[in-house]
Amino acid sequence: MRHILFPVDFSTPCENLVPAVEAWAKRYEADLTLLHVHELPVVAIEQPNLALELAALREASHQRLNEFLPDAFAGLSVRRIQVDGRAGTAIVDYAKANGIDVIMLPTHGYTRFRQLMLGSVVASVLHDCELPVWTSAHADAPLAAPSPK
């Protein structure tokens, strides 16, 4: 395993997965990519300043990614990448195009009704990706880093 993809959505389950991601990256001496997918909002009416507002949202999101847990992943080769699109599709496309070996993805524990109505990024990635995908069981607290073997 040479390259781990960790999709970042800034949620608590995402932050709680960091110790496990860090442990895997260190154990396998793998490169790590933090990927944030900036989902563009659906706009039903034309707005005069829409392009400026979208650019500002994109820049704020990029800044947040660069500031995400700055002390985590010390000593590792880490890239922080932001792309636009639908999260599930963008994660799979990025993984395929960039030599990713495994995707480490948090779950949020949404109810089946909410998944049906909104969809699930995890379900989309699991369905569309041929690469290994490691998921957590919607961690409500930071996961303990696995001990090296």
C-alpha positions as CSV (number, residue, x, y, z in Angstrom):
1,M,0.0,0.0,0.0
2,R,1.6,3.2,-1.2
3,H,-1.1,5.8,-1.4
4,I,-4.1,6.4,0.9
5,L,-7.0,8.6,0.0
6,F,-8.9,10.2,3.0
7,P,-12.0,12.2,1.9
8,V,-12.5,15.1,4.3
9,D,-15.9,16.6,5.0
10,F,-14.9,18.3,8.3
11,S,-17.5,16.3,10.2
12,T,-17.0,14.8,13.7
13,P,-16.9,11.2,12.3
14,C,-14.3,12.4,9.8
15,E,-12.1,13.9,12.6
16,N,-12.6,10.8,14.7
17,L,-11.2,8.7,11.9
18,V,-7.9,10.6,11.9
19,P,-6.0,8.4,14.4
20,A,-6.7,5.3,12.3
21,V,-5.8,7.0,9.0
22,E,-2.6,8.3,10.5
23,A,-1.7,4.9,11.9
24,W,-2.2,3.1,8.6
25,A,-0.2,5.7,6.7
26,K,2.7,5.4,9.2
27,R,2.5,1.6,9.3
28,Y,2.7,1.3,5.5
29,E,4.9,4.4,4.9
30,A,2.2,5.5,2.5
31,D,1.6,8.9,0.9
32,L,-1.7,10.4,2.1
33,T,-4.1,12.6,0.2
34,L,-6.8,14.5,2.0
35,L,-9.5,15.2,-0.6
36,H,-12.3,17.6,0.0
37,V,-15.1,17.7,-2.6
38,H,-16.7,21.1,-2.9
39,E,-20.3,20.4,-3.9
40,L,-21.7,23.3,-5.9
41,P,-25.1,24.4,-4.8
42,V,-28.1,24.0,-7.0
43,V,-29.4,27.4,-8.1
44,A,-32.9,27.6,-9.5
45,I,-32.8,31.3,-10.5
46,E,-30.1,33.5,-12.0
47,Q,-28.3,35.7,-9.5
48,P,-26.2,38.6,-10.7
49,N,-23.2,37.9,-8.3
50,L,-23.4,34.1,-8.5
51,A,-19.9,33.6,-9.9
52,L,-18.4,35.8,-7.2
53,E,-20.3,34.1,-4.5
54,L,-19.3,30.6,-5.7
55,A,-15.7,31.6,-5.9
56,A,-15.8,32.9,-2.4
57,L,-17.4,29.7,-1.1
58,R,-14.8,27.6,-3.0
59,E,-12.0,29.7,-1.5
60,A,-13.4,29.4,2.0
61,S,-13.7,25.7,1.6
62,H,-10.1,25.5,0.3
63,Q,-8.9,27.5,3.3
64,R,-10.7,25.2,5.7
65,L,-9.1,22.2,4.1
66,N,-5.6,23.7,4.5
67,E,-6.4,24.5,8.2
68,F,-7.9,21.0,8.9
69,L,-6.1,19.5,11.9
70,P,-2.7,21.0,11.1
71,D,-0.9,19.0,13.8
72,A,-2.2,15.6,12.5
73,F,-0.2,13.5,10.2
74,A,3.1,14.8,11.4
75,G,6.1,13.3,9.5
76,L,3.9,12.0,6.7
77,S,3.8,12.9,3.1
78,V,0.4,14.7,2.9
79,R,-1.3,16.4,0.0
80,R,-4.5,18.5,0.5
81,I,-6.6,18.6,-2.6
82,Q,-10.0,20.2,-3.3
83,V,-12.1,19.3,-6.3
84,D,-15.6,20.4,-7.4
85,G,-18.4,17.9,-8.0
86,R,-20.7,15.4,-6.4
87,A,-18.8,13.8,-3.5
88,G,-19.2,10.1,-4.4
89,T,-18.3,10.5,-8.1
90,A,-15.5,12.9,-7.4
91,I,-13.9,10.5,-4.8
92,V,-14.0,7.6,-7.2
93,D,-12.7,9.6,-10.1
94,Y,-9.8,11.0,-8.1
95,A,-8.9,7.6,-6.8
96,K,-8.8,6.0,-10.2
97,A,-6.8,8.9,-11.8
98,N,-4.2,9.2,-9.1
99,G,-3.0,5.7,-8.2
100,I,-4.8,5.4,-4.9
101,D,-4.4,2.0,-3.2
102,V,-7.2,2.3,-0.5
103,I,-9.9,4.8,0.4
104,M,-10.4,5.4,4.1
105,L,-13.9,6.8,4.5
106,P,-16.0,7.7,7.6
107,T,-19.7,6.9,7.8
108,H,-22.3,9.1,9.4
109,G,-24.9,6.6,10.5
110,Y,-27.8,8.2,8.6
111,T,-31.1,6.4,8.8
112,R,-32.3,4.4,5.8
113,F,-34.9,7.0,5.0
114,R,-32.3,9.8,4.9
115,Q,-30.0,7.7,2.7
116,L,-32.9,7.0,0.4
117,M,-33.8,10.7,0.1
118,L,-30.3,12.2,0.1
119,G,-28.1,9.4,-1.1
120,S,-25.0,8.3,0.7
121,V,-21.5,9.1,-0.3
122,V,-20.2,5.8,1.2
123,A,-22.8,3.8,-0.7
124,S,-21.9,5.6,-4.0
125,V,-18.2,5.0,-3.4
126,L,-18.7,1.3,-2.5
127,H,-20.9,0.8,-5.5
128,D,-18.8,2.6,-8.1
129,C,-15.2,1.9,-7.0
130,E,-13.2,-1.2,-7.7
131,L,-10.5,-0.2,-5.1
132,P,-10.5,-1.3,-1.5
133,V,-12.6,1.0,0.7
134,W,-12.1,1.0,4.5
135,T,-15.0,2.5,6.4
136,S,-15.7,3.2,10.1
137,A,-18.9,2.5,11.9
138,H,-19.8,6.2,12.3
139,A,-17.3,6.8,15.1
140,D,-18.8,9.0,17.8
141,A,-15.4,9.3,19.4
142,P,-11.9,9.2,18.1
143,L,-10.9,5.7,17.0
144,A,-7.9,4.2,18.8
145,A,-4.9,3.9,16.5
146,P,-4.3,0.3,15.8
147,S,-1.1,-1.1,17.2
148,P,1.6,-1.9,14.7
149,K,2.2,-5.6,14.1
